[in-house]
């Protein structure tokens, strides 16, 4: 599997780019030349220079510094949301698909209710009710996305229930913990990783969009969507200020989508059989 990943140039390039971006966010206090929230009305709308690599915004804040610290808000919180949603959704999906019966029926009815509403409507409704803030955004995306993971994992578990090794384990009355750990978890891990990687791009767009609309991360916290919101004040006089955060969002989301597609080729054994 590792060799297949190394041989897949798309997966490797996207993984390297995302790793570099994550490291830049981790070391943002050392890489940023200025305080990202420090306003300086004397140095507003400055062009690119040695002191300000990407210039300053309409409040005199260093755009490059805000871009670096924005990684922590936009990408890190998206990763946290994705991990929590995938882990909880996979666990519920395994329980639903393995136990079946009334438990499965109850979980599926709840998922059907949640899936009957568009993703954006659920997120906007929850954030509108609870108010702006990154915690509410994470909760909204968790509620809006978890049903997808439950349904997909449940379907995989049901298909695996009919495999010979599963039937044998049940026949010899192996402990449930052993069946979960040795049979179910390894088989669905690849599918969950692929889905979570693809969903990461959607979560990044969701956080950025809500921040752009003023419902997400609140000022003066640096966040790419909030930077787009700030840049609209000078859209016609300094359009390049919208290009910088917009390009950052586009690159990261594209990497997530391409990485998800590449991981499907690397991790999905059915793809390997088709290629052979």
C-alpha positions as CSV (number, residue, x, y, z in Angstrom):
1,X,0.0,0.0,0.0
2,X,2.8,2.4,0.8
3,X,4.5,1.6,-2.5
4,X,1.2,2.3,-4.3
5,X,1.0,5.7,-2.5
6,X,4.5,6.6,-3.5
7,X,3.9,5.6,-7.1
8,X,0.8,7.8,-7.3
9,X,2.2,11.2,-8.1
10,X,-1.1,13.1,-7.6
11,X,-1.5,11.7,-4.1
12,X,2.1,12.4,-3.2
13,X,2.1,16.0,-4.5
14,X,-1.1,16.8,-2.8
15,X,0.0,15.2,0.5
16,X,3.3,17.1,0.4
17,X,1.5,20.4,-0.3
18,X,-1.0,19.9,2.5
19,X,1.8,18.9,4.9
20,X,3.8,22.0,4.0
21,X,0.7,24.2,4.6
22,X,0.0,22.6,7.9
23,X,3.6,23.1,9.0
24,X,3.4,26.7,8.0
25,X,0.4,27.1,10.2
26,X,2.1,25.4,13.1
27,X,5.1,27.7,12.8
28,X,3.1,30.8,12.0
29,X,4.4,32.8,15.0
30,X,7.9,32.3,13.8
31,X,7.2,32.8,10.1
32,X,4.9,35.8,10.3
33,X,6.7,39.1,10.2
34,X,4.0,41.0,12.1
35,X,1.1,40.6,14.5
36,X,-1.8,39.4,12.3
37,X,-4.3,41.5,14.3
38,X,-2.3,44.6,14.7
39,X,-4.0,47.5,12.9
40,X,-1.8,50.4,11.6
41,X,-3.9,53.1,10.0
42,X,-0.7,54.9,8.8
43,X,0.3,51.9,6.6
44,X,-3.0,50.9,5.0
45,X,-3.2,49.3,1.6
46,X,0.6,49.1,1.1
47,X,1.9,47.2,-1.9
48,X,4.1,44.1,-1.6
49,X,7.5,44.8,-0.1
50,X,10.2,43.3,2.0
51,X,8.5,44.3,5.2
52,X,5.0,43.3,4.0
53,X,5.4,40.4,1.5
54,X,1.8,40.6,0.4
55,X,1.0,44.2,1.4
56,X,-1.4,45.4,4.0
57,X,-5.2,45.5,4.1
58,X,-7.5,48.5,4.6
59,X,-6.7,48.5,8.4
60,X,-3.0,48.3,7.9
61,X,-2.7,44.6,8.9
62,X,-0.1,42.4,7.3
63,X,-1.8,40.2,4.8
64,X,1.0,37.6,4.8
65,X,0.8,37.3,8.6
66,X,-3.0,36.9,8.5
67,X,-2.7,34.3,5.8
68,X,-0.3,32.2,7.9
69,X,-2.4,32.4,11.0
70,X,-5.5,31.8,9.0
71,X,-4.2,28.3,8.3
72,X,-4.8,27.5,12.0
73,X,-8.4,28.7,11.8
74,X,-9.5,27.5,8.4
75,X,-7.6,24.3,7.9
76,X,-7.0,23.1,11.5
77,X,-10.6,23.5,12.6
78,X,-11.7,21.8,9.4
79,X,-9.5,18.9,10.2
80,X,-10.9,18.7,13.7
81,X,-14.4,18.7,12.4
82,X,-13.6,16.0,9.8
83,X,-11.9,13.7,12.3
84,X,-14.8,14.0,14.9
85,X,-17.5,13.5,12.3
86,X,-15.8,10.5,10.6
87,X,-15.0,8.8,13.9
88,X,-18.4,9.2,15.4
89,X,-20.2,8.5,12.1
90,X,-18.2,5.3,11.5
91,X,-18.8,4.0,15.0
92,X,-22.6,4.5,14.7
93,X,-22.6,3.0,11.2
94,X,-20.7,-0.1,12.5
95,X,-23.2,-0.5,15.4
96,X,-26.2,0.0,13.1
97,X,-25.0,-2.4,10.4
98,X,-23.8,-5.1,12.8
99,X,-26.7,-5.2,15.3
100,X,-29.5,-4.5,12.7
101,X,-33.0,-4.9,14.1
102,X,-34.7,-2.1,16.0
103,X,-31.4,-0.3,16.6
104,X,-30.7,-0.2,12.9
105,X,-34.2,0.9,12.0
106,X,-34.1,3.8,14.6
107,X,-30.7,5.0,13.4
108,X,-31.7,4.8,9.7
109,X,-34.9,6.8,10.3
110,X,-32.9,9.5,12.0
111,X,-30.4,9.6,9.1
112,X,-33.3,9.8,6.6
113,X,-34.7,12.8,8.3
114,X,-31.3,14.5,8.4
115,X,-30.6,13.7,4.7
116,X,-33.9,15.1,3.6
117,X,-32.6,18.6,4.2
118,X,-29.9,20.2,2.1
119,X,-26.5,20.3,3.7
120,X,-26.3,24.1,3.4
121,X,-29.7,24.6,5.0
122,X,-28.8,22.6,8.0
123,X,-25.6,24.5,8.6
124,X,-27.1,27.9,8.1
125,X,-30.1,27.0,10.4
126,X,-27.9,25.7,13.2
127,X,-25.5,28.7,13.1
128,X,-28.4,31.1,12.8
129,X,-30.0,29.6,15.9
130,X,-26.9,29.2,18.0
131,X,-25.1,32.3,16.8
132,X,-21.7,32.9,15.1
133,X,-18.5,31.3,16.4
134,X,-16.2,28.5,15.4
135,X,-17.6,26.1,18.0
136,X,-21.1,26.4,16.5
137,X,-19.7,26.0,13.0
138,X,-18.0,22.7,14.0
139,X,-21.3,21.5,15.6
140,X,-23.3,22.5,12.5
141,X,-21.0,20.7,10.1
142,X,-20.9,17.6,12.4
143,X,-24.7,17.4,12.4
144,X,-25.0,18.0,8.7
145,X,-22.4,15.5,7.7
146,X,-22.6,12.6,10.1
147,X,-25.6,11.0,8.5
148,X,-23.6,10.4,5.3
149,X,-20.9,8.5,7.2
150,X,-23.4,6.4,9.1
151,X,-25.2,5.4,5.9
152,X,-22.0,4.6,3.9
153,X,-20.3,2.7,6.8
154,X,-23.5,0.8,7.6
155,X,-23.8,-0.4,3.9
156,X,-20.2,-1.6,4.0
157,X,-20.7,-3.4,7.3
158,X,-23.8,-5.2,6.0
159,X,-21.9,-6.3,2.9
160,X,-19.0,-7.6,5.1
161,X,-21.4,-9.5,7.4
162,X,-21.9,-12.1,4.7
163,X,-18.2,-12.8,4.3
164,X,-16.9,-16.2,5.3
165,X,-14.6,-15.0,8.0
166,X,-17.4,-13.0,9.6
167,X,-19.7,-15.9,9.5
168,X,-17.0,-18.1,11.0
169,X,-16.3,-15.6,13.8
170,X,-20.0,-15.5,14.7
171,X,-20.3,-19.3,14.6
172,X,-17.4,-19.8,17.0
173,X,-18.9,-17.0,19.1
174,X,-15.8,-14.7,19.0
175,X,-16.1,-11.7,21.3
176,X,-17.8,-8.7,19.7
177,X,-14.7,-6.5,20.5
178,X,-12.6,-9.0,18.5
179,X,-14.9,-8.9,15.5
180,X,-15.0,-5.1,15.5
181,X,-11.2,-4.7,15.9
182,X,-10.0,-7.5,13.6
183,X,-12.6,-7.6,10.9
184,X,-14.9,-4.6,10.6
185,X,-12.6,-1.7,11.5
186,X,-9.8,-2.6,9.0
187,X,-12.2,-3.2,6.2
188,X,-14.0,0.2,6.5
189,X,-11.0,2.3,7.4
190,X,-10.0,2.9,3.8
191,X,-13.5,3.9,2.8
192,X,-13.8,6.3,5.7
193,X,-10.4,7.9,5.0
194,X,-11.4,8.5,1.3
195,X,-14.7,10.0,2.2
196,X,-13.2,12.2,5.0
197,X,-10.5,13.5,2.7
198,X,-13.1,14.5,0.1
199,X,-15.3,16.1,2.8
200,X,-12.4,18.1,4.1
201,X,-12.7,20.4,1.1
202,X,-16.4,21.0,1.7
203,X,-15.9,21.8,5.4
204,X,-13.2,24.3,4.5
205,X,-15.6,26.0,2.1
206,X,-18.3,25.9,4.7
207,X,-16.1,27.6,7.4
208,X,-14.8,30.2,4.9
209,X,-18.3,30.9,3.5
210,X,-19.8,31.4,6.9
211,X,-17.0,33.7,7.9
212,X,-17.4,35.7,4.7
213,X,-21.0,36.1,5.5
214,X,-20.2,37.2,9.1
215,X,-21.6,34.1,10.7
216,X,-18.4,32.3,11.3
217,X,-15.1,33.3,12.8
218,X,-15.4,36.8,14.3
219,X,-13.0,39.7,13.9
220,X,-10.2,40.3,14.5
221,X,-9.3,36.5,14.3
222,X,-7.4,35.7,11.0
223,X,-9.4,33.4,8.8
224,X,-9.4,33.1,5.0
225,X,-13.1,33.6,4.5
226,X,-13.0,36.6,6.9
227,X,-10.1,38.0,4.8
228,X,-12.3,37.8,1.7
229,X,-14.9,39.7,3.6
230,X,-12.4,42.4,4.6
231,X,-11.1,42.6,1.0
232,X,-14.5,43.4,-0.4
233,X,-14.2,46.8,1.1
234,X,-11.4,47.6,-1.4
235,X,-12.6,45.2,-4.2
236,X,-12.3,47.8,-7.0
237,X,-9.3,49.7,-5.8
238,X,-7.2,46.8,-4.7
239,X,-8.6,43.6,-6.2
240,X,-5.4,41.6,-5.5
241,X,-6.3,41.5,-1.8
242,X,-9.2,39.2,-2.6
243,X,-7.0,37.0,-4.8
244,X,-4.6,36.0,-2.0
245,X,-7.1,34.3,0.4
246,X,-9.2,33.2,-2.5
247,X,-6.2,31.4,-4.1
248,X,-5.3,29.8,-0.8
249,X,-8.8,28.4,-0.4
250,X,-8.8,27.2,-4.0
251,X,-5.4,25.4,-3.7
252,X,-6.2,23.7,-0.4
253,X,-9.7,22.5,-1.5
254,X,-8.3,21.3,-4.8
255,X,-5.5,19.4,-3.0
256,X,-8.1,17.7,-0.7
257,X,-10.3,16.7,-3.7
258,X,-7.4,15.4,-5.8
259,X,-6.0,13.6,-2.7
260,X,-9.3,11.9,-2.0
261,X,-9.6,10.7,-5.6
262,X,-6.0,9.5,-5.5
263,X,-6.4,7.7,-2.2
264,X,-9.4,5.9,-3.7
265,X,-7.1,4.4,-6.3
266,X,-4.4,3.6,-3.6
267,X,-6.6,2.2,-0.8
268,X,-9.6,0.7,-2.5
269,X,-8.8,-2.9,-3.3
270,X,-11.6,-3.0,-5.9
271,X,-9.8,-0.4,-7.9
272,X,-6.6,-2.5,-7.9
273,X,-8.5,-5.5,-9.3
274,X,-10.0,-3.3,-12.1
275,X,-6.6,-1.9,-13.0
276,X,-5.2,-5.5,-13.2
